[in-house]
Amino acid sequence: MTLPATPATDRPTGRPSPATGTVELPPEWRRRLVVIGCGYLGATHAACMAELGHEVLGVEVDPARLAALQAGRVPFHEPGLAELLARHVASGRLRFTDSYAEAGAFGDVHFVCVGTPQRGDSLGADTSHVEAAVASLAPHLDRPALVVGKSTVPVGTAASLAATLAALSPAPDEVDLAWSPEFLREGFAIADTLRPDRVVVGVASERAEKLLRELYAPQVDAGCPLVVTDLATAELVKVAANAFLATKISFVNAVSEVCEAAGADVVDLAEALGHDARIGHRFLRAGIGFGGGCLPKDIRAFVHRAGELGVEDTMSFLRQVDAINQRQRQRVVQLSTALLGGSVTRTRIAVWGAAFKPDSDDVRDSPALSIAGRLHLRGATVTVHDPAAGGTARAAYPTLTYADSPLEACRDADLLLHLTEWSDYREVDVAAVGRVVRRKQLLDGRNALDAALWREHGFTVRGMGRRP
């Protein structure tokens, strides 16, 4: 159920942060927080909790990442996070360690933010890192403490972890477990942490609920809905949300193929659909599909867990959602091959974009790199540019060629593929591109460039589900 904000008489009052406008908690409401796992989710959560006024200790077992964080550096790209983290490391409000003993002695609340990648032997989520984190922390919890899971896990994981805490903690009656899933969008992670569109907490005790209400008071008092529920429901919220978004994306991509076959235009169609308040415009843009470390593996894990619970048939449609998403990548390869006369062998292809989405250097399950790699395997020379993900892309696909600028990537190209919708590419001088390519051909895999402008400069332009 959605609960009201903290009663006015109990609300904390504080001053707005000069950096973000977020209201810091007064001293009596501040806590000593531990964040276990300081990758994308954990580092963001740690820095934002420090911004609210809490003392924060991050636990990171990867030596290279730990060293970077201790030096106040963020080892990945997220707008605004580097400055936020460096400021609070410098102030002493945010520290990092690899010691669970130190974490247990320090923290009142322990957030578990470790990854749950897809398992190597099935479609299920690998929860071993979550289990190891809780098992490592539990023996050091010898006083009242709250452990809060934020990782995306299969439903039922929290109940198992609660049993681990009860078995391994020296003070099992004083340690609670709660679940509060994250809803961060890469590129908007700070805003989504400090000013979320909802906060969900799954609790099994009034003690845990009270403490979480205090921690989330700044967000709730700013108008954010607080949904308090049980552990299982809280676990399901994140995967259900991702499954819904993935379904919406795959739906419009499937319709885009029908549009191509019928001579219709999916952009106009989506515009008309989006005006229906029940549907909306967001996530209704046809393109090359979704990627990243969340949506693909979460929908697969959802189907897998449903099967373990004996209700796989009811989630089987998500297999088709996944298949449509993968098909979009092959469609780009097919369209590219057609534009190049039936074969990509010995052609030069420029690719704009490597990250799975703009404002990120994350190339996990990136549709852009998957397409680039497939074209390279078919004999094309593929040159990739990305404003932020050049390093991560090169590590993942070292056989591709990488350029330092959009124009350099296009030099002598027979075809330009626009595959990640960075604003940088909308601002490129089209005439300059026309002067360096060998053939003026553009395939806009994101339907985000001004097709009319490119055609004015002599380019043949194709989009996904668009009229030629």
C-alpha positions as CSV (number, residue, x, y, z in Angstrom):
1,M,0.0,0.0,0.0
2,T,1.0,3.6,-0.6
3,L,1.5,5.4,2.8
4,P,1.4,9.1,3.5
5,A,4.5,11.1,4.2
6,T,6.0,11.2,7.7
7,P,3.6,13.1,10.0
8,A,4.4,16.8,10.1
9,T,5.4,16.8,13.7
10,D,8.0,14.1,13.1
11,R,9.4,15.3,9.9
12,P,13.1,16.3,9.7
13,T,13.9,19.8,8.8
14,G,17.2,20.7,7.1
15,R,18.9,23.0,4.7
16,P,18.9,22.6,0.9
17,S,22.2,21.3,-0.5
18,P,23.9,24.0,-2.6
19,A,24.9,21.4,-5.2
20,T,21.6,19.6,-5.8
21,G,18.9,21.4,-3.9
22,T,18.2,18.3,-1.9
23,V,17.3,18.9,1.7
24,E,19.9,17.5,4.0
25,L,18.7,15.7,7.2
26,P,19.3,17.4,10.5
27,P,21.9,15.8,12.8
28,E,19.4,13.8,14.9
29,W,18.1,12.0,11.8
30,R,21.5,11.1,10.2
31,R,22.8,7.6,10.3
32,R,25.9,5.6,9.7
33,L,25.3,3.8,6.4
34,V,27.2,1.0,4.8
35,V,26.9,0.3,1.0
36,I,28.1,-3.1,0.0
37,G,29.2,-3.3,-3.6
38,C,30.3,0.0,-5.1
39,G,29.7,-0.5,-8.8
40,Y,27.2,1.6,-10.7
41,L,24.3,1.3,-8.2
42,G,26.4,1.2,-5.0
43,A,28.7,4.1,-5.8
44,T,25.7,6.3,-6.8
45,H,23.8,5.3,-3.7
46,A,26.7,6.0,-1.4
47,A,27.5,9.4,-2.8
48,C,23.8,10.4,-2.7
49,M,23.3,9.3,0.8
50,A,26.4,11.3,1.8
51,E,24.8,14.3,0.0
52,L,21.8,13.9,2.3
53,G,24.0,14.2,5.4
54,H,24.7,10.6,6.4
55,E,28.1,9.2,7.1
56,V,28.7,6.5,4.5
57,L,31.2,3.6,4.3
58,G,31.4,1.8,1.0
59,V,32.5,-1.8,0.8
60,E,34.2,-2.9,-2.4
61,V,36.3,-6.0,-2.8
62,D,37.7,-5.3,-6.3
63,P,41.1,-3.8,-5.6
64,A,41.3,-1.6,-8.7
65,R,37.8,-0.2,-8.1
66,L,38.5,0.3,-4.4
67,A,41.6,2.2,-5.1
68,A,39.8,4.5,-7.5
69,L,37.0,5.2,-5.1
70,Q,39.3,5.9,-2.2
71,A,41.0,8.4,-4.4
72,G,37.7,10.1,-5.1
73,R,37.4,8.8,-8.7
74,V,34.4,7.2,-10.3
75,P,35.5,4.2,-12.5
76,F,32.6,4.6,-14.9
77,H,30.7,7.4,-16.7
78,E,27.7,8.9,-15.0
79,P,26.9,12.6,-15.4
80,G,27.5,14.6,-12.2
81,L,28.6,11.6,-10.1
82,A,32.4,12.2,-10.3
83,E,32.0,15.7,-8.7
84,L,29.5,14.5,-6.1
85,L,31.6,11.5,-5.0
86,A,34.9,13.5,-5.0
87,R,33.4,16.2,-2.8
88,H,32.2,13.8,-0.1
89,V,35.4,11.7,-0.1
90,A,37.3,15.0,0.4
91,S,34.9,16.0,3.2
92,G,35.4,12.7,5.0
93,R,31.6,12.0,4.9
94,L,32.2,9.1,2.4
95,R,34.9,6.4,2.8
96,F,35.6,3.1,1.2
97,T,37.0,-0.2,2.5
98,D,37.2,-3.9,1.7
99,S,36.6,-5.0,5.3
100,Y,33.3,-6.5,6.4
101,A,34.5,-6.3,10.0
102,E,34.9,-2.6,9.7
103,A,31.5,-2.3,8.0
104,G,29.8,-4.3,10.8
105,A,31.3,-2.1,13.5
106,F,30.4,1.1,11.6
107,G,27.0,0.8,10.2
108,D,23.4,1.2,11.5
109,V,22.0,0.4,8.0
110,H,23.7,-1.8,5.4
111,F,22.6,-1.5,1.8
112,V,23.4,-4.5,-0.4
113,C,24.1,-3.3,-4.0
114,V,26.0,-6.1,-5.6
115,G,25.3,-7.4,-9.1
116,T,23.1,-10.3,-10.1
117,P,24.2,-11.2,-13.7
118,Q,22.7,-13.9,-15.7
119,R,23.9,-17.4,-14.7
120,G,26.2,-19.2,-17.1
121,D,24.2,-22.4,-17.0
122,S,20.7,-21.0,-17.4
123,L,18.5,-17.9,-17.9
124,G,18.3,-17.4,-14.1
125,A,19.9,-14.7,-12.1
126,D,23.2,-15.4,-10.4
127,T,22.6,-14.4,-6.7
128,S,25.9,-15.8,-5.5
129,H,27.4,-12.3,-5.0
130,V,24.4,-11.2,-2.9
131,E,24.5,-14.4,-0.8
132,A,28.3,-14.0,-0.3
133,A,27.9,-10.4,0.8
134,V,25.2,-11.1,3.4
135,A,27.1,-14.2,4.7
136,S,30.3,-12.1,5.0
137,L,28.5,-9.3,6.8
138,A,26.3,-11.3,9.2
139,P,29.0,-12.5,11.6
140,H,29.9,-8.9,12.3
141,L,26.4,-7.7,13.2
142,D,26.5,-7.9,17.0
143,R,24.1,-5.0,17.7
144,P,20.9,-3.5,16.2
145,A,21.2,-3.2,12.5
146,L,19.1,-3.2,9.3
147,V,20.2,-4.9,6.1
148,V,18.5,-3.5,3.0
149,G,18.7,-5.3,-0.3
150,K,18.7,-3.1,-3.4
151,S,20.0,-5.6,-5.9
152,T,17.5,-7.1,-8.4
153,V,16.9,-10.6,-7.3
154,P,14.5,-13.5,-8.0
155,V,11.4,-13.5,-5.7
156,G,12.2,-15.6,-2.6
157,T,15.8,-14.5,-2.3
158,A,15.1,-12.2,0.6
159,A,13.5,-14.9,2.7
160,S,16.6,-17.0,2.2
161,L,18.9,-14.2,3.2
162,A,16.8,-13.5,6.3
163,A,17.5,-17.1,7.3
164,T,21.3,-16.5,6.7
165,L,21.3,-13.4,8.9
166,A,19.4,-15.3,11.7
167,A,21.9,-18.2,11.5
168,L,25.1,-16.2,11.3
169,S,24.6,-13.0,13.2
170,P,25.7,-12.9,16.9
171,A,22.5,-10.8,17.6
172,P,19.8,-12.4,15.4
173,D,16.9,-10.8,17.3
174,E,18.3,-7.3,16.7
175,V,19.0,-7.6,13.0
176,D,16.2,-6.9,10.4
177,L,16.1,-7.5,6.7
178,A,14.2,-5.3,4.2
179,W,14.1,-4.9,0.4
180,S,14.1,-1.6,-1.4
181,P,14.7,-2.1,-5.2
182,E,16.5,0.5,-7.2
183,F,15.0,2.2,-10.3
184,L,18.0,4.1,-11.6
185,R,18.3,5.1,-15.2
186,E,21.9,5.3,-16.5
187,G,22.5,8.9,-17.3
188,F,20.0,10.1,-14.6
189,A,21.2,8.2,-11.6
190,I,21.7,11.1,-9.2
191,A,18.3,12.6,-9.9
192,D,16.7,9.1,-9.6
193,T,18.3,8.6,-6.2
194,L,17.6,12.0,-4.7
195,R,14.3,12.7,-6.4
196,P,12.8,9.3,-7.4
197,D,9.4,8.8,-8.9
198,R,8.6,6.3,-6.1
199,V,10.3,4.5,-3.2
200,V,9.4,0.9,-2.6
201,V,10.2,-0.9,0.7
202,G,9.5,-4.4,1.6
203,V,9.6,-5.0,5.3
204,A,8.9,-7.8,7.8
205,S,8.9,-5.6,11.0
206,E,7.6,-2.3,12.2
207,R,11.2,-1.5,13.4
208,A,12.5,-1.8,9.8
209,E,9.6,0.3,8.4
210,K,10.2,3.1,10.9
211,L,13.9,3.3,10.2
212,L,13.4,3.3,6.4
213,R,10.7,6.0,6.7
214,E,13.3,8.2,8.5
215,L,16.0,7.5,5.8
216,Y,13.7,8.3,2.9
217,A,12.0,11.3,4.6
218,P,13.6,13.9,2.3
219,Q,12.3,12.2,-0.8
220,V,8.9,11.5,0.7
221,D,8.5,15.1,2.0
222,A,9.4,16.3,-1.5
223,G,6.3,14.5,-2.8
224,C,7.7,11.1,-3.7
225,P,5.2,8.2,-3.1
226,L,6.3,5.6,-0.5
227,V,5.0,2.1,-1.2
228,V,5.4,-0.2,1.8
229,T,4.8,-3.9,1.2
230,D,6.1,-7.3,2.0
231,L,9.5,-8.7,1.0
232,A,8.3,-10.8,-1.9
233,T,6.3,-8.0,-3.5
234,A,9.2,-5.6,-3.3
235,E,11.5,-8.2,-5.0
236,L,9.0,-8.5,-7.8
237,V,8.5,-4.8,-8.4
238,K,11.8,-4.2,-10.2
239,V,11.6,-7.2,-12.6
240,A,8.0,-6.6,-13.3
241,A,8.7,-2.9,-14.2
242,N,11.6,-4.0,-16.5
243,A,9.5,-6.7,-18.1
244,F,6.7,-4.1,-18.9
245,L,9.2,-1.6,-20.4
246,A,10.9,-4.3,-22.4
247,T,7.5,-5.4,-23.7
248,K,6.6,-1.9,-24.8
249,I,9.9,-1.5,-26.7
250,S,9.6,-4.8,-28.4
251,F,5.9,-4.1,-29.3
252,V,6.8,-0.9,-31.2
253,N,9.8,-2.6,-32.8
254,A,7.6,-5.5,-34.1
255,V,5.1,-2.9,-35.4
256,S,7.9,-1.1,-37.2
257,E,8.6,-4.2,-39.3
258,V,4.9,-4.3,-40.2
259,C,5.2,-0.6,-41.2
260,E,8.1,-1.4,-43.5
261,A,6.2,-4.2,-45.2
262,A,3.1,-2.1,-45.6
263,G,4.8,1.2,-46.6
264,A,3.7,2.9,-43.4
265,D,5.7,5.1,-41.0
266,V,6.2,3.9,-37.4
267,V,7.2,7.4,-36.1
268,D,3.8,8.8,-37.2
269,L,2.1,5.7,-35.8
270,A,3.9,5.9,-32.4
271,E,3.0,9.6,-32.2
272,A,-0.6,8.8,-32.7
273,L,-0.5,6.0,-30.1
274,G,1.4,8.0,-27.6
275,H,-1.4,10.6,-27.3
276,D,-3.6,7.9,-25.7
277,A,-3.0,8.5,-22.0
278,R,-3.3,4.8,-21.3
279,I,-0.2,4.2,-23.6
280,G,2.0,7.3,-23.5
281,H,4.9,8.3,-25.6
282,R,7.8,7.0,-23.4
283,F,9.6,3.8,-24.6
284,L,7.5,3.9,-27.8
285,R,10.3,4.8,-30.3
286,A,11.2,2.1,-32.7
287,G,14.9,1.3,-33.1
288,I,17.5,-1.4,-32.7
289,G,16.2,-2.6,-29.4
290,F,17.3,-2.5,-25.8
291,G,20.5,-3.7,-24.1
292,G,22.4,-3.0,-20.9
293,G,22.9,-4.9,-17.7
294,C,19.2,-4.9,-16.6
295,L,16.4,-5.3,-19.1
296,P,17.7,-8.3,-21.1
297,K,18.9,-10.4,-18.1
298,D,15.9,-9.4,-15.9
299,I,13.2,-10.6,-18.3
300,R,15.1,-13.9,-18.8
301,A,15.4,-14.3,-15.0
302,F,11.7,-13.5,-14.6
303,V,10.7,-16.3,-16.9
304,H,13.1,-18.6,-15.3
305,R,11.9,-17.9,-11.8
306,A,8.2,-18.2,-12.9
307,G,9.2,-21.7,-14.2
308,E,10.7,-22.6,-10.8
309,L,7.4,-21.5,-9.2
310,G,5.4,-23.6,-11.6
311,V,3.8,-20.7,-13.6
312,E,6.2,-20.4,-16.5
313,D,3.4,-20.4,-19.1
314,T,2.0,-17.1,-17.8
315,M,5.3,-15.4,-18.5
316,S,6.2,-17.2,-21.7
317,F,5.3,-14.1,-23.8
318,L,8.5,-12.6,-22.5
319,R,10.5,-15.1,-24.5
320,Q,9.0,-13.5,-27.6
321,V,9.8,-10.0,-26.2
322,D,13.4,-11.1,-26.0
323,A,13.3,-12.7,-29.4
324,I,11.9,-9.5,-31.1
325,N,14.7,-7.5,-29.4
326,Q,17.4,-9.8,-30.7
327,R,15.8,-9.8,-34.2
328,Q,16.2,-6.0,-34.4
329,R,19.9,-6.4,-34.4
330,Q,19.7,-8.8,-37.3
331,R,17.4,-6.5,-39.2
332,V,20.0,-3.8,-39.1
333,V,22.6,-6.2,-40.5
334,Q,20.1,-7.2,-43.3
335,L,19.3,-3.5,-44.1
336,S,23.0,-2.7,-44.2
337,T,23.7,-5.6,-46.5
338,A,20.9,-4.5,-48.8
339,L,22.2,-0.9,-48.9
340,L,25.7,-2.2,-49.8
341,G,24.5,-4.2,-52.8
342,G,24.0,-7.6,-51.2
343,S,27.3,-8.0,-49.4
344,V,29.3,-6.1,-46.8
345,T,32.6,-7.8,-47.6
346,R,35.4,-5.3,-48.2
347,T,33.2,-2.4,-47.5
348,R,33.8,0.3,-44.9
349,I,31.1,1.0,-42.3
350,A,31.1,3.8,-39.8
351,V,29.2,3.3,-36.6
352,W,28.1,6.1,-34.3
353,G,27.6,4.8,-30.8
354,A,28.8,1.9,-28.8
355,A,27.1,2.3,-25.4
356,F,23.7,0.7,-25.0
357,K,22.2,4.1,-24.4
358,P,23.5,7.7,-24.4
359,D,25.0,9.4,-21.3
360,S,26.7,6.1,-20.3
361,D,29.8,4.1,-21.0
362,D,28.0,0.8,-20.4
363,V,28.4,-1.6,-23.3
364,R,26.9,-4.7,-21.6
365,D,24.7,-6.4,-24.2
366,S,24.9,-3.3,-26.3
367,P,22.8,-3.6,-29.6
368,A,25.2,-1.1,-31.3
369,L,28.3,-3.2,-30.6
370,S,26.5,-6.5,-31.4
371,I,25.6,-5.1,-34.8
372,A,29.1,-3.7,-35.4
373,G,30.6,-7.1,-34.5
374,R,28.3,-9.0,-36.8
375,L,29.1,-6.8,-39.7
376,H,32.8,-7.1,-39.0
377,L,32.5,-10.9,-39.0
378,R,30.9,-10.7,-42.4
379,G,34.0,-9.0,-43.9
380,A,33.3,-5.3,-43.4
381,T,35.9,-2.8,-41.9
382,V,33.9,-1.3,-39.1
383,T,35.0,2.0,-37.4
384,V,33.2,2.9,-34.2
385,H,32.9,6.2,-32.4
386,D,31.3,6.9,-29.0
387,P,31.7,10.0,-26.8
388,A,32.2,8.1,-23.6
389,A,32.3,4.3,-24.3
390,G,35.4,4.1,-26.5
391,G,37.4,2.4,-23.7
392,T,34.8,0.0,-22.6
393,A,33.9,-0.9,-26.2
394,R,37.5,-1.5,-27.1
395,A,37.9,-3.9,-24.2
396,A,34.8,-5.8,-25.2
397,Y,35.3,-5.8,-29.0
398,P,39.1,-5.3,-29.5
399,T,38.9,-6.4,-33.2
400,L,36.9,-3.4,-34.3
401,T,38.5,-0.1,-35.3
402,Y,37.8,3.0,-33.1
403,A,37.9,6.7,-33.9
404,D,38.3,9.7,-31.8
405,S,35.7,11.8,-33.5
406,P,32.5,11.2,-35.5
407,L,34.1,12.6,-38.7
408,E,37.1,10.4,-38.3
409,A,34.8,7.3,-38.1
410,C,33.2,8.3,-41.3
411,R,36.3,8.8,-43.4
412,D,35.9,6.8,-46.7
413,A,32.8,5.0,-45.3
414,D,30.3,3.3,-47.7
415,L,27.6,3.4,-45.0
416,L,27.0,5.3,-41.8
417,L,25.1,3.6,-39.0
418,H,23.6,5.7,-36.2
419,L,23.1,3.3,-33.3
420,T,23.3,5.2,-30.0
421,E,21.3,8.5,-29.9
422,W,24.0,10.8,-28.3
423,S,23.1,14.4,-28.7
424,D,26.6,14.9,-30.1
425,Y,25.5,13.2,-33.4
426,R,22.6,15.5,-33.9
427,E,25.0,18.4,-33.8
428,V,27.5,17.1,-36.3
429,D,28.0,19.2,-39.5
430,V,26.2,17.1,-42.1
431,A,28.0,18.8,-45.0
432,A,31.4,17.9,-43.4
433,V,30.3,14.3,-43.1
434,G,29.3,14.3,-46.8
435,R,32.8,15.5,-47.7
436,V,34.7,12.6,-46.0
437,V,32.5,9.6,-46.8
438,R,32.9,7.5,-49.9
439,R,29.1,6.9,-50.4
440,K,26.4,9.1,-48.9
441,Q,24.3,6.4,-47.2
442,L,22.8,6.7,-43.7
443,L,20.9,4.1,-41.7
444,D,19.4,5.7,-38.6
445,G,18.9,2.8,-36.2
446,R,17.4,5.1,-33.6
447,N,15.2,7.3,-35.8
448,A,16.7,10.3,-34.0
449,L,18.5,12.3,-36.8
450,D,16.9,14.9,-39.0
451,A,16.3,12.8,-42.1
452,A,15.2,15.8,-44.2
453,L,18.4,17.6,-43.4
454,W,20.6,14.6,-44.4
455,R,18.7,14.2,-47.6
456,E,19.2,17.8,-48.4
457,H,22.9,17.1,-48.3
458,G,22.6,14.2,-50.8
459,F,22.3,11.2,-48.4
460,T,20.2,8.2,-48.9
461,V,18.5,7.8,-45.5
462,R,16.8,4.7,-44.1
463,G,15.2,4.4,-40.7
464,M,13.7,1.6,-38.7
465,G,10.0,1.2,-39.8
466,R,10.1,4.4,-41.8
467,R,9.2,5.2,-45.3
468,P,12.3,5.3,-47.6
